[in-house]
């Protein structure tokens, strides 16, 4: 779309939820409206023309990836939303600058000729995803969340520096420095207002709208506040599994009944998920190995049959201390650090080769950590030394491996939450949801990641997030104003599939073909002996290596598609 003044042209993917307010602000400042339509794209263009780049980006409430061409200055601006809900890939191939929301779009260009980045492949094995700014291709980057980059005609990468217009570390530090000092009830009121405001803004849609509902704290909170603001029953969607221990659909149904939503559920068999596996390399245009991508795709496909936009509860764990490690990691580390570091190193070397039960094996992995940050890095890694597995794969530095990128926090718990919000949430959780939904032409929106909610969350003191060994205390307090406590209180369970069993059963032949020794030798990416040993241990039931193997399988399946 071109601006009214014809100076700017924009390509835009996303939603600006406060665009009507931005229009009103422009008009109040004397901007003479000659609006041609009602779209947020047109509003953005008028803002860029009037206020410039940085002021416009800071005024937006929304999710987006955009490219803005300034004809007068012959300058391209690429920008991404604050939390990274929408993807933006960019990079040079020869003299050609390529950018887009998907790697597929870049690959379609005749000048595209990038090699696989083995350092990024090492990161995939460690994290099950490739963190920004890296991609699976050398020289092609993901623009990090909350940043924009300006490129003049003829400029090359060496002369271009992305700029931050919103910085998570700064939000963390400002929040902790201006910690909320009121009562529990006052904090709960404030949080409820902030989330309600975000939900209200994100419910504006000229197409049918609904929400994912797992029956957990985050999605139940979002749905409660949607239903409170809606005249008719909100459409909600849940997915169930026939496998015991993996089914949460009954909890969702109970919450839906209590709130009076118009609820749909879909029970999926192992076969439904398995039929999807060959499609994953197309849906995720670079290798991505969080196996909850399977149920996320299936719930998105179901929702799309009834609605065009779905709200989700993502972000609650990172903002309010929900993940289990936030509770147990500080306890384990306190006990572990009592043992002198040299002693722990010796114990690690002595015990390394022995067949240990899973829990002990996990403890053994963290023994040689020299400090709590490294302890957490190991805890969050799938492969501990991926560089030894990927041939020529020296891993790149990431947020979690680079102390200069850490925010100053007041506790280990808050440090872990800030680390996850800056990397795992953006590069795993949001990627998983966005690609699974977009593959079904469904738009997802994440009210808990409204930047005003995020900024408030960092002002809330830790004892209101984690209390008596339970995470998300204050979010639960908001929820219990709408849903009875006993409906929600149960151990936390991730959105997962029985991957270990599937790899020994119905997926075995598919995996064996991708992991065959001959193939690994021929392709030359992985040390075949290590992969074969781990696969064999998994098949024999000695250890559950499903999550390790999935990262290799997702790369292999992606490579085959290329």
MARKE-481141 format. One record per residue (C-alpha): residue number from 1; x, y negated, z. Coordinates in steps of 0.1 Angstrom, whole numbers, plus 5000, padded with zeros to 4 digits. Layout:
! MARKE-481141
SITE, seq, x, y, z
SITE, NUM, X, Y, Z
...
***
This chain:
! MARKE-481141
SITE, seq, x, y, z
SITE, 1, 5000, 5000, 5000
SITE, 2, 5013, 4965, 4992
SITE, 3, 5009, 4935, 5015
SITE, 4, 4985, 4906, 5006
SITE, 5, 5016, 4884, 5000
SITE, 6, 5031, 4911, 4978
SITE, 7, 5064, 4910, 4996
SITE, 8, 5061, 4943, 5014
SITE, 9, 5052, 4979, 5003
SITE, 10, 5045, 5006, 5029
SITE, 11, 5043, 5044, 5030
SITE, 12, 5028, 5054, 5063
SITE, 13, 5020, 5087, 5081
SITE, 14, 5001, 5085, 5114
SITE, 15, 4976, 5064, 5134
SITE, 16, 4977, 5030, 5151
SITE, 17, 4951, 5033, 5178
SITE, 18, 4951, 4996, 5188
SITE, 19, 4950, 4982, 5152
SITE, 20, 4917, 4964, 5158
SITE, 21, 4933, 4945, 5187
SITE, 22, 4963, 4937, 5165
SITE, 23, 4940, 4922, 5139
SITE, 24, 4923, 4901, 5166
SITE, 25, 4958, 4889, 5178
SITE, 26, 4968, 4879, 5143
SITE, 27, 4936, 4860, 5138
SITE, 28, 4940, 4843, 5172
SITE, 29, 4975, 4831, 5161
SITE, 30, 4960, 4815, 5130
SITE, 31, 4967, 4843, 5105
SITE, 32, 4940, 4837, 5079
SITE, 33, 4924, 4871, 5074
SITE, 34, 4918, 4882, 5038
SITE, 35, 4912, 4918, 5048
SITE, 36, 4905, 4941, 5019
SITE, 37, 4895, 4971, 5040
SITE, 38, 4894, 4985, 5076
SITE, 39, 4926, 5007, 5077
SITE, 40, 4954, 5006, 5102
SITE, 41, 4978, 5006, 5073
SITE, 42, 4966, 4972, 5061
SITE, 43, 4968, 4959, 5097
SITE, 44, 5005, 4971, 5100
SITE, 45, 5014, 4953, 5068
SITE, 46, 4999, 4921, 5080
SITE, 47, 5018, 4924, 5113
SITE, 48, 5051, 4931, 5095
SITE, 49, 5045, 4901, 5073
SITE, 50, 5037, 4878, 5102
SITE, 51, 5058, 4891, 5131
SITE, 52, 5087, 4910, 5116
SITE, 53, 5098, 4945, 5122
SITE, 54, 5108, 4948, 5159
SITE, 55, 5079, 4927, 5173
SITE, 56, 5054, 4948, 5153
SITE, 57, 5068, 4981, 5164
SITE, 58, 5066, 4970, 5200
SITE, 59, 5030, 4958, 5196
SITE, 60, 5018, 4992, 5183
SITE, 61, 5001, 5019, 5203
SITE, 62, 5002, 5050, 5181
SITE, 63, 5021, 5078, 5164
SITE, 64, 5038, 5072, 5131
SITE, 65, 5066, 5076, 5106
SITE, 66, 5068, 5048, 5081
SITE, 67, 5089, 5034, 5053
SITE, 68, 5086, 4997, 5045
SITE, 69, 5102, 4981, 5014
SITE, 70, 5109, 4944, 5015
SITE, 71, 5111, 4932, 4979
SITE, 72, 5125, 4898, 4988
SITE, 73, 5154, 4912, 5009
SITE, 74, 5158, 4944, 4989
SITE, 75, 5158, 4963, 5022
SITE, 76, 5141, 4995, 5033
SITE, 77, 5131, 5000, 5069
SITE, 78, 5124, 5035, 5082
SITE, 79, 5107, 5038, 5116
SITE, 80, 5094, 5065, 5140
SITE, 81, 5070, 5063, 5169
SITE, 82, 5083, 5060, 5205
SITE, 83, 5079, 5096, 5216
SITE, 84, 5085, 5112, 5181
SITE, 85, 5051, 5127, 5175
SITE, 86, 5055, 5122, 5137
SITE, 87, 5086, 5135, 5118
SITE, 88, 5109, 5115, 5096
SITE, 89, 5138, 5130, 5076
SITE, 90, 5164, 5109, 5058
SITE, 91, 5198, 5111, 5042
SITE, 92, 5219, 5106, 5011
SITE, 93, 5225, 5132, 4984
SITE, 94, 5253, 5116, 4963
SITE, 95, 5241, 5080, 4957
SITE, 96, 5205, 5088, 4962
SITE, 97, 5188, 5080, 4995
SITE, 98, 5160, 5105, 5003
SITE, 99, 5134, 5102, 5030
SITE, 100, 5101, 5118, 5039
SITE, 101, 5080, 5136, 5065
SITE, 102, 5091, 5170, 5054
SITE, 103, 5123, 5185, 5042
SITE, 104, 5103, 5201, 5013
SITE, 105, 5097, 5165, 5000
SITE, 106, 5135, 5158, 5000
SITE, 107, 5143, 5192, 4984
SITE, 108, 5119, 5185, 4955
SITE, 109, 5142, 5157, 4943
SITE, 110, 5166, 5167, 4915
SITE, 111, 5196, 5152, 4934
SITE, 112, 5191, 5173, 4965
SITE, 113, 5221, 5195, 4971
SITE, 114, 5229, 5199, 5008
SITE, 115, 5247, 5228, 5024
SITE, 116, 5235, 5245, 5055
SITE, 117, 5249, 5229, 5087
SITE, 118, 5264, 5257, 5107
SITE, 119, 5267, 5235, 5138
SITE, 120, 5230, 5229, 5136
SITE, 121, 5225, 5267, 5133
SITE, 122, 5244, 5271, 5166
SITE, 123, 5220, 5246, 5182
SITE, 124, 5190, 5266, 5169
SITE, 125, 5204, 5297, 5186
SITE, 126, 5209, 5279, 5219
SITE, 127, 5176, 5260, 5220
SITE, 128, 5152, 5278, 5196
SITE, 129, 5149, 5244, 5177
SITE, 130, 5173, 5220, 5161
SITE, 131, 5175, 5187, 5181
SITE, 132, 5175, 5153, 5165
SITE, 133, 5194, 5137, 5148
SITE, 134, 5205, 5170, 5132
SITE, 135, 5187, 5192, 5107
SITE, 136, 5195, 5225, 5091
SITE, 137, 5212, 5206, 5062
SITE, 138, 5245, 5187, 5063
SITE, 139, 5240, 5150, 5058
SITE, 140, 5202, 5151, 5062
SITE, 141, 5191, 5137, 5096
SITE, 142, 5159, 5133, 5117
SITE, 143, 5154, 5097, 5127
SITE, 144, 5153, 5099, 5166
SITE, 145, 5121, 5089, 5184
SITE, 146, 5117, 5052, 5192
SITE, 147, 5142, 5041, 5165
SITE, 148, 5142, 5023, 5132
SITE, 149, 5169, 5019, 5106
SITE, 150, 5173, 4992, 5079
SITE, 151, 5191, 5000, 5047
SITE, 152, 5199, 4973, 5021
SITE, 153, 5200, 4983, 4984
SITE, 154, 5233, 4999, 4977
SITE, 155, 5243, 5006, 5013
SITE, 156, 5257, 5040, 5023
SITE, 157, 5254, 5059, 5056
SITE, 158, 5287, 5047, 5071
SITE, 159, 5274, 5011, 5071
SITE, 160, 5239, 5018, 5086
SITE, 161, 5232, 5020, 5123
SITE, 162, 5197, 5030, 5137
SITE, 163, 5183, 5007, 5163
SITE, 164, 5162, 5015, 5194
SITE, 165, 5130, 4995, 5199
SITE, 166, 5119, 5017, 5228
SITE, 167, 5143, 5037, 5249
SITE, 168, 5132, 5066, 5272
SITE, 169, 5163, 5063, 5294
SITE, 170, 5154, 5026, 5300
SITE, 171, 5118, 5035, 5308
SITE, 172, 5131, 5062, 5333
SITE, 173, 5155, 5038, 5350
SITE, 174, 5130, 5008, 5351
SITE, 175, 5103, 5031, 5365
SITE, 176, 5125, 5045, 5393
SITE, 177, 5137, 5010, 5401
SITE, 178, 5101, 4997, 5404
SITE, 179, 5086, 5027, 5421
SITE, 180, 5049, 5026, 5430
SITE, 181, 5046, 5020, 5468
SITE, 182, 5008, 5023, 5473
SITE, 183, 4987, 5052, 5487
SITE, 184, 4981, 5086, 5470
SITE, 185, 4945, 5075, 5462
SITE, 186, 4956, 5042, 5446
SITE, 187, 4982, 5060, 5425
SITE, 188, 4955, 5085, 5414
SITE, 189, 4932, 5056, 5404
SITE, 190, 4959, 5040, 5384
SITE, 191, 4968, 5072, 5366
SITE, 192, 4931, 5080, 5358
SITE, 193, 4926, 5045, 5344
SITE, 194, 4957, 5048, 5322
SITE, 195, 4949, 5082, 5308
SITE, 196, 4912, 5072, 5303
SITE, 197, 4924, 5041, 5283
SITE, 198, 4946, 5063, 5261
SITE, 199, 4918, 5089, 5256
SITE, 200, 4894, 5061, 5247
SITE, 201, 4918, 5047, 5221
SITE, 202, 4925, 5081, 5206
SITE, 203, 4888, 5091, 5203
SITE, 204, 4882, 5063, 5177
SITE, 205, 4878, 5082, 5145
SITE, 206, 4856, 5081, 5115
SITE, 207, 4858, 5119, 5112
SITE, 208, 4847, 5148, 5135
SITE, 209, 4868, 5150, 5166
SITE, 210, 4875, 5176, 5193
SITE, 211, 4901, 5189, 5217
SITE, 212, 4922, 5220, 5224
SITE, 213, 4913, 5235, 5258
SITE, 214, 4934, 5262, 5275
SITE, 215, 4919, 5258, 5309
SITE, 216, 4952, 5246, 5323
SITE, 217, 4957, 5212, 5341
SITE, 218, 4968, 5191, 5311
SITE, 219, 4942, 5200, 5285
SITE, 220, 4914, 5201, 5312
SITE, 221, 4923, 5166, 5323
SITE, 222, 4922, 5152, 5287
SITE, 223, 4889, 5170, 5280
SITE, 224, 4873, 5158, 5313
SITE, 225, 4881, 5122, 5305
SITE, 226, 4869, 5127, 5269
SITE, 227, 4836, 5141, 5281
SITE, 228, 4832, 5113, 5306
SITE, 229, 4833, 5088, 5277
SITE, 230, 4812, 5107, 5252
SITE, 231, 4775, 5106, 5247
SITE, 232, 4774, 5141, 5232
SITE, 233, 4792, 5173, 5242
SITE, 234, 4829, 5172, 5231
SITE, 235, 4839, 5200, 5207
SITE, 236, 4865, 5222, 5225
SITE, 237, 4886, 5251, 5212
SITE, 238, 4904, 5279, 5229
SITE, 239, 4922, 5310, 5218
SITE, 240, 4922, 5344, 5235
SITE, 241, 4943, 5376, 5231
SITE, 242, 4933, 5412, 5236
SITE, 243, 4966, 5419, 5253
SITE, 244, 4962, 5418, 5291
SITE, 245, 4985, 5392, 5308
SITE, 246, 4983, 5369, 5277
SITE, 247, 4947, 5359, 5278
SITE, 248, 4936, 5325, 5292
SITE, 249, 4904, 5321, 5272
SITE, 250, 4882, 5329, 5302
SITE, 251, 4896, 5300, 5322
SITE, 252, 4890, 5277, 5293
SITE, 253, 4854, 5289, 5290
SITE, 254, 4847, 5283, 5327
SITE, 255, 4861, 5247, 5325
SITE, 256, 4841, 5241, 5293
SITE, 257, 4809, 5253, 5309
SITE, 258, 4814, 5231, 5339
SITE, 259, 4821, 5200, 5318
SITE, 260, 4793, 5208, 5293
SITE, 261, 4815, 5208, 5262
SITE, 262, 4805, 5225, 5229
SITE, 263, 4830, 5253, 5232
SITE, 264, 4844, 5277, 5206
SITE, 265, 4868, 5305, 5212
SITE, 266, 4886, 5329, 5189
SITE, 267, 4900, 5362, 5200
SITE, 268, 4930, 5370, 5179
SITE, 269, 4945, 5405, 5175
SITE, 270, 4982, 5412, 5172
SITE, 271, 4974, 5417, 5135
SITE, 272, 4962, 5381, 5131
SITE, 273, 4994, 5368, 5145
SITE, 274, 5016, 5392, 5125
SITE, 275, 4999, 5383, 5093
SITE, 276, 5011, 5348, 5099
SITE, 277, 5047, 5356, 5105
SITE, 278, 5057, 5356, 5067
SITE, 279, 5042, 5321, 5064
SITE, 280, 5062, 5305, 5092
SITE, 281, 5092, 5294, 5070
SITE, 282, 5068, 5274, 5048
SITE, 283, 5049, 5258, 5078
SITE, 284, 5081, 5248, 5095
SITE, 285, 5103, 5235, 5068
SITE, 286, 5135, 5241, 5088
SITE, 287, 5141, 5271, 5110
SITE, 288, 5120, 5268, 5142
SITE, 289, 5118, 5296, 5168
SITE, 290, 5094, 5287, 5196
SITE, 291, 5071, 5318, 5193
SITE, 292, 5041, 5299, 5207
SITE, 293, 5040, 5285, 5171
SITE, 294, 5018, 5315, 5163
SITE, 295, 4989, 5308, 5187
SITE, 296, 4992, 5271, 5180
SITE, 297, 4987, 5277, 5143
SITE, 298, 4957, 5300, 5149
SITE, 299, 4939, 5276, 5173
SITE, 300, 4945, 5247, 5148
SITE, 301, 4931, 5268, 5120
SITE, 302, 4900, 5275, 5141
SITE, 303, 4895, 5239, 5151
SITE, 304, 4898, 5227, 5115
SITE, 305, 4867, 5247, 5106
SITE, 306, 4847, 5222, 5129
SITE, 307, 4867, 5190, 5133
SITE, 308, 4894, 5169, 5115
SITE, 309, 4911, 5155, 5146
SITE, 310, 4919, 5173, 5178
SITE, 311, 4933, 5159, 5211
SITE, 312, 4959, 5180, 5230
SITE, 313, 4972, 5180, 5265
SITE, 314, 5010, 5181, 5257
SITE, 315, 5034, 5160, 5277
SITE, 316, 5019, 5167, 5312
SITE, 317, 5047, 5191, 5322
SITE, 318, 5076, 5167, 5314
SITE, 319, 5060, 5136, 5329
SITE, 320, 5045, 5151, 5361
SITE, 321, 5069, 5180, 5369
SITE, 322, 5049, 5210, 5357
SITE, 323, 5075, 5234, 5345
SITE, 324, 5086, 5262, 5368
SITE, 325, 5123, 5254, 5367
SITE, 326, 5116, 5220, 5383
SITE, 327, 5105, 5239, 5414
SITE, 328, 5130, 5268, 5415
SITE, 329, 5162, 5253, 5399
SITE, 330, 5170, 5229, 5428
SITE, 331, 5166, 5257, 5453
SITE, 332, 5187, 5282, 5434
SITE, 333, 5214, 5256, 5428
SITE, 334, 5216, 5246, 5465
SITE, 335, 5223, 5283, 5473
SITE, 336, 5247, 5288, 5445
SITE, 337, 5270, 5258, 5450
SITE, 338, 5278, 5271, 5485
SITE, 339, 5300, 5297, 5469
SITE, 340, 5333, 5281, 5457
SITE, 341, 5336, 5276, 5420
SITE, 342, 5367, 5299, 5415
SITE, 343, 5349, 5327, 5434
SITE, 344, 5318, 5324, 5412
SITE, 345, 5340, 5326, 5381
SITE, 346, 5357, 5358, 5393
SITE, 347, 5323, 5373, 5401
SITE, 348, 5310, 5364, 5367
SITE, 349, 5340, 5381, 5350
SITE, 350, 5337, 5413, 5371
SITE, 351, 5300, 5417, 5366
SITE, 352, 5297, 5407, 5330
SITE, 353, 5299, 5440, 5313
SITE, 354, 5276, 5459, 5337
SITE, 355, 5240, 5469, 5330
SITE, 356, 5220, 5447, 5354
SITE, 357, 5182, 5443, 5359
SITE, 358, 5168, 5412, 5341
SITE, 359, 5166, 5390, 5372
SITE, 360, 5201, 5396, 5382
SITE, 361, 5214, 5392, 5347
SITE, 362, 5198, 5357, 5346
SITE, 363, 5215, 5348, 5379
SITE, 364, 5248, 5361, 5365
SITE, 365, 5245, 5337, 5335
SITE, 366, 5244, 5306, 5357
SITE, 367, 5272, 5317, 5381
SITE, 368, 5301, 5299, 5363
SITE, 369, 5282, 5266, 5360
SITE, 370, 5305, 5238, 5374
SITE, 371, 5277, 5214, 5383
SITE, 372, 5239, 5212, 5384
SITE, 373, 5236, 5197, 5350
SITE, 374, 5256, 5226, 5334
SITE, 375, 5235, 5250, 5355
SITE, 376, 5204, 5236, 5339
SITE, 377, 5219, 5236, 5304
SITE, 378, 5227, 5274, 5308
SITE, 379, 5193, 5280, 5323
SITE, 380, 5176, 5264, 5292
SITE, 381, 5198, 5282, 5267
SITE, 382, 5187, 5313, 5248
SITE, 383, 5222, 5323, 5235
SITE, 384, 5249, 5311, 5259
SITE, 385, 5277, 5310, 5234
SITE, 386, 5262, 5306, 5200
SITE, 387, 5295, 5293, 5185
SITE, 388, 5308, 5329, 5189
SITE, 389, 5279, 5343, 5170
SITE, 390, 5276, 5318, 5141
SITE, 391, 5305, 5321, 5118
SITE, 392, 5321, 5286, 5116
SITE, 393, 5294, 5272, 5138
SITE, 394, 5309, 5246, 5161
SITE, 395, 5278, 5232, 5178
SITE, 396, 5272, 5195, 5177
SITE, 397, 5268, 5174, 5209
SITE, 398, 5232, 5169, 5221
SITE, 399, 5215, 5148, 5247
SITE, 400, 5218, 5175, 5273
SITE, 401, 5255, 5182, 5266
SITE, 402, 5265, 5145, 5266
SITE, 403, 5267, 5128, 5300
SITE, 404, 5269, 5094, 5284
SITE, 405, 5233, 5100, 5271
SITE, 406, 5219, 5108, 5305
SITE, 407, 5197, 5083, 5324
SITE, 408, 5205, 5074, 5361
SITE, 409, 5179, 5093, 5382
SITE, 410, 5171, 5096, 5419
SITE, 411, 5170, 5135, 5419
SITE, 412, 5178, 5166, 5401
SITE, 413, 5141, 5172, 5394
SITE, 414, 5137, 5138, 5378
SITE, 415, 5169, 5143, 5358
SITE, 416, 5155, 5176, 5344
SITE, 417, 5122, 5160, 5335
SITE, 418, 5140, 5131, 5317
SITE, 419, 5162, 5156, 5298
SITE, 420, 5132, 5176, 5287
SITE, 421, 5111, 5146, 5277
SITE, 422, 5140, 5133, 5255
SITE, 423, 5148, 5165, 5237
SITE, 424, 5127, 5196, 5243
SITE, 425, 5093, 5178, 5242
SITE, 426, 5101, 5158, 5210
SITE, 427, 5121, 5185, 5191
SITE, 428, 5102, 5216, 5202
SITE, 429, 5067, 5209, 5216
SITE, 430, 5057, 5181, 5193
SITE, 431, 5072, 5198, 5163
SITE, 432, 5053, 5230, 5170
SITE, 433, 5020, 5212, 5173
SITE, 434, 5024, 5187, 5145
SITE, 435, 5035, 5213, 5118
SITE, 436, 5010, 5239, 5129
SITE, 437, 4981, 5214, 5128
SITE, 438, 4992, 5197, 5095
SITE, 439, 4995, 5231, 5078
SITE, 440, 4957, 5233, 5085
SITE, 441, 4951, 5196, 5075
SITE, 442, 4942, 5189, 5111
SITE, 443, 4954, 5157, 5128
SITE, 444, 4965, 5161, 5165
SITE, 445, 4967, 5133, 5190
SITE, 446, 4984, 5134, 5224
SITE, 447, 4969, 5109, 5249
SITE, 448, 4993, 5118, 5277
SITE, 449, 5021, 5105, 5255
SITE, 450, 5006, 5070, 5251
SITE, 451, 5037, 5050, 5260
SITE, 452, 5018, 5031, 5287
SITE, 453, 5010, 5065, 5304
SITE, 454, 5047, 5075, 5301
SITE, 455, 5058, 5042, 5316
SITE, 456, 5034, 5045, 5345
SITE, 457, 5044, 5082, 5351
SITE, 458, 5081, 5071, 5357
SITE, 459, 5069, 5046, 5383
SITE, 460, 5051, 5073, 5403
SITE, 461, 5074, 5087, 5430
SITE, 462, 5085, 5123, 5429
SITE, 463, 5066, 5134, 5460
SITE, 464, 5034, 5126, 5440
SITE, 465, 5045, 5148, 5412
SITE, 466, 5059, 5178, 5430
SITE, 467, 5045, 5185, 5464
SITE, 468, 5046, 5217, 5485
SITE, 469, 5063, 5235, 5457
SITE, 470, 5035, 5227, 5432
SITE, 471, 5040, 5206, 5401
SITE, 472, 5017, 5180, 5386
SITE, 473, 5002, 5172, 5420
SITE, 474, 4989, 5137, 5410
SITE, 475, 4975, 5150, 5376
SITE, 476, 4956, 5177, 5395
SITE, 477, 4942, 5150, 5418
SITE, 478, 4928, 5132, 5387
SITE, 479, 4914, 5165, 5374
SITE, 480, 4898, 5175, 5407
SITE, 481, 4876, 5145, 5405
SITE, 482, 4859, 5162, 5375
SITE, 483, 4865, 5199, 5378
SITE, 484, 4865, 5221, 5410
SITE, 485, 4899, 5228, 5424
SITE, 486, 4893, 5266, 5425
SITE, 487, 4887, 5267, 5387
SITE, 488, 4923, 5255, 5381
SITE, 489, 4945, 5267, 5409
SITE, 490, 4964, 5297, 5396
SITE, 491, 5000, 5305, 5386
SITE, 492, 5013, 5286, 5356
SITE, 493, 5014, 5306, 5324
SITE, 494, 5029, 5294, 5291
SITE, 495, 5012, 5296, 5258
SITE, 496, 5029, 5328, 5248
SITE, 497, 5026, 5360, 5227
SITE, 498, 5038, 5395, 5236
SITE, 499, 5068, 5391, 5212
SITE, 500, 5090, 5418, 5229
SITE, 501, 5064, 5445, 5223
SITE, 502, 5057, 5434, 5187
SITE, 503, 5093, 5435, 5178
SITE, 504, 5095, 5471, 5190
SITE, 505, 5062, 5479, 5173
SITE, 506, 5044, 5463, 5144
SITE, 507, 5072, 5438, 5135
SITE, 508, 5100, 5463, 5137
SITE, 509, 5103, 5470, 5100
SITE, 510, 5102, 5433, 5091
SITE, 511, 5129, 5425, 5116
SITE, 512, 5151, 5455, 5107
SITE, 513, 5151, 5443, 5071
SITE, 514, 5162, 5408, 5081
SITE, 515, 5188, 5421, 5106
SITE, 516, 5203, 5448, 5085
SITE, 517, 5241, 5450, 5088
SITE, 518, 5246, 5449, 5050
SITE, 519, 5226, 5418, 5047
SITE, 520, 5243, 5400, 5076
SITE, 521, 5277, 5408, 5061
SITE, 522, 5266, 5396, 5027
SITE, 523, 5251, 5363, 5039
SITE, 524, 5280, 5355, 5062
SITE, 525, 5262, 5334, 5088
SITE, 526, 5263, 5357, 5119
SITE, 527, 5287, 5381, 5134
SITE, 528, 5269, 5413, 5125
SITE, 529, 5282, 5435, 5154
SITE, 530, 5268, 5411, 5180
SITE, 531, 5234, 5408, 5163
SITE, 532, 5232, 5446, 5159
SITE, 533, 5241, 5453, 5195
SITE, 534, 5214, 5429, 5208
SITE, 535, 5188, 5443, 5184
SITE, 536, 5197, 5479, 5195
SITE, 537, 5194, 5470, 5232
SITE, 538, 5160, 5455, 5226
SITE, 539, 5147, 5485, 5206
SITE, 540, 5159, 5509, 5233
SITE, 541, 5140, 5488, 5259
SITE, 542, 5173, 5482, 5279
SITE, 543, 5166, 5444, 5278
SITE, 544, 5140, 5421, 5265
SITE, 545, 5159, 5401, 5239
SITE, 546, 5129, 5389, 5220
SITE, 547, 5135, 5351, 5224
SITE, 548, 5172, 5355, 5214
SITE, 549, 5163, 5376, 5184
SITE, 550, 5134, 5353, 5173
SITE, 551, 5158, 5324, 5166
SITE, 552, 5179, 5346, 5143
SITE, 553, 5148, 5361, 5127
SITE, 554, 5133, 5327, 5120
SITE, 555, 5166, 5315, 5103
SITE, 556, 5168, 5347, 5083
SITE, 557, 5131, 5345, 5072
SITE, 558, 5137, 5308, 5063
SITE, 559, 5169, 5316, 5044
SITE, 560, 5151, 5343, 5024
SITE, 561, 5124, 5317, 5014
SITE, 562, 5152, 5293, 5002
***
